[in-house]
Amino acid sequence: MKLDSSNLPIYLPEPSQESVLRLGFENCSSDGWISTADDLNIFNRHKYELEHMAASTCYAEIAGSENAQAEFHDFLLQHLLQNPVLGYRTEGSKLIQQREGLAWDIAEKKLWPASVWVAEDICLLERRDSDFIMTAASVCSPSNWYLEDKIGQTVDFIHAPVPGYERLLSQRVNRFLQGLRSGRVMLRYNWSIQRGNELCWRGEDASATTPIDSSDSDLYWRVERQTFIRLPQSGAIVFSIRIFLHSFDSLRHSEGFTESMDRLLSQLPKAEKQYKDLA
């Protein structure tokens, strides 16, 4: 499924950015946890189509995650119904999204059926001994990674491919996860540059053999809006990822965009360029 986000990007890197190793956490209002989505119907079709083609690639869980999944189902349902701007209501055993005319059954209290209510991909992180583990996830729009490689693994293992992560970010990320208070929403942005505008973007789709040039007509600026919130009962952390895709052709009209992209591509270290498939 392809996506063309209509508005200007919600995030562009700072002109001085020289590394992808940036946490950039900021506070988010509880009402803003789940994004409003005029293109929810696109994400909804995308999730169901991917499930039909290969359910194992877009949803996974490990034993012991059932309670956190059920709590997430109820927590998300309550949030959607309590925020009128999102446009949800219930009708019997159905959840209705009025603006898009979508409807879902709400009886099954698991992560996958709840995750199709929103545009976001959802991962549950639970404490196991001294580590946070990804215990359940619905990921239909991965940014060049595979869910089957990450499920059941620690946060450090998941981020092992990121150059310099263990040395520079591991301790900070784990302290952040341990200290996140229940009900507090934290927000950060991540970015990638890809060829084409497929929502499901994995390694075999990356045209790394051709050097990235900001003048290429098929490039898209991919933004991940990431949020973190701790569930009050299980203590599981909900990590959400909402994708936006903007064509470079549309962004070149924005003042300074081409110069910023050229500067960013020239300043990133070689290892980080390779990690981002920009080499």
LINQUI-V174995 format. One record per backbone hydrogen bond with DSSP energy under -1.0 kcal/mol. NH is the residue of the N-H (numbers start at 1). CO is the residue of the C=O. E is the energy in kcal/mol with one decimal. If there is no record, write none. Layout:
BEGIN
nh	co	e
NH	CO	E
NH	CO	E
END
This chain:
BEGIN
nh	co	e
3	197	-2.0
5	245	-3.1
17	14	-2.1
22	20	-2.0
26	187	-2.2
28	185	-2.2
33	30	-1.3
40	37	-1.2
43	39	-1.5
44	40	-2.8
45	41	-2.3
46	42	-2.4
47	43	-2.6
48	44	-2.0
49	45	-2.7
50	46	-2.3
51	47	-2.3
52	48	-2.3
53	49	-1.9
54	50	-2.9
57	54	-1.6
58	55	-1.2
59	55	-1.6
60	137	-2.1
62	135	-2.3
65	62	-1.4
69	65	-2.3
70	66	-2.4
71	67	-2.4
72	68	-2.5
73	69	-2.4
74	70	-2.0
75	71	-2.7
76	72	-3.1
77	73	-2.2
78	74	-2.4
79	75	-2.0
80	76	-2.6
81	77	-2.0
82	78	-1.7
86	83	-2.1
87	84	-1.4
89	96	-2.1
91	94	-2.5
94	91	-1.4
95	104	-2.9
96	89	-3.8
97	102	-2.8
98	87	-2.3
101	97	-1.3
102	97	-1.6
104	95	-2.1
106	93	-2.2
110	108	-1.6
114	110	-1.2
115	111	-2.4
116	112	-1.0
117	114	-1.5
118	115	-1.0
121	241	-2.8
122	138	-2.1
123	239	-2.5
124	136	-3.2
125	237	-2.6
126	133	-2.7
128	131	-3.3
131	128	-2.1
133	126	-3.0
134	153	-2.2
135	124	-1.9
137	60	-2.6
138	122	-3.3
139	58	-2.0
144	142	-1.2
144	201	-4.4
149	146	-1.2
150	147	-1.7
151	147	-2.2
152	134	-3.1
153	150	-2.1
155	132	-1.6
158	154	-2.5
159	155	-1.7
160	157	-1.3
162	159	-1.8
165	162	-2.1
168	164	-2.5
169	165	-2.7
170	165	-2.1
173	169	-2.8
174	170	-2.4
175	171	-2.2
176	172	-2.2
177	173	-2.4
178	174	-2.2
179	175	-2.1
183	230	-1.2
184	181	-1.7
186	228	-2.2
187	26	-3.0
188	226	-2.3
190	224	-1.9
192	222	-2.2
194	220	-2.2
196	218	-3.2
199	1	-2.9
201	142	-1.8
201	199	-1.1
205	202	-2.0
206	203	-1.4
208	206	-1.7
210	207	-1.3
216	213	-2.4
220	194	-2.7
221	246	-3.5
222	192	-2.8
223	244	-2.5
224	190	-2.9
225	242	-3.0
226	188	-2.7
227	240	-1.7
228	186	-2.2
229	238	-1.5
231	236	-3.4
235	231	-1.1
237	125	-3.0
238	229	-3.5
239	123	-3.1
240	227	-2.1
241	121	-2.3
242	225	-2.0
244	223	-2.1
246	221	-2.0
248	219	-2.5
251	247	-1.5
252	248	-1.8
254	251	-2.1
257	254	-2.0
260	256	-2.4
261	257	-2.6
262	258	-2.6
263	259	-2.3
264	260	-2.6
265	261	-2.7
266	262	-1.6
267	263	-1.6
268	264	-1.7
273	269	-2.2
274	270	-2.3
275	271	-2.1
276	272	-2.1
277	274	-1.3
278	273	-3.6
END
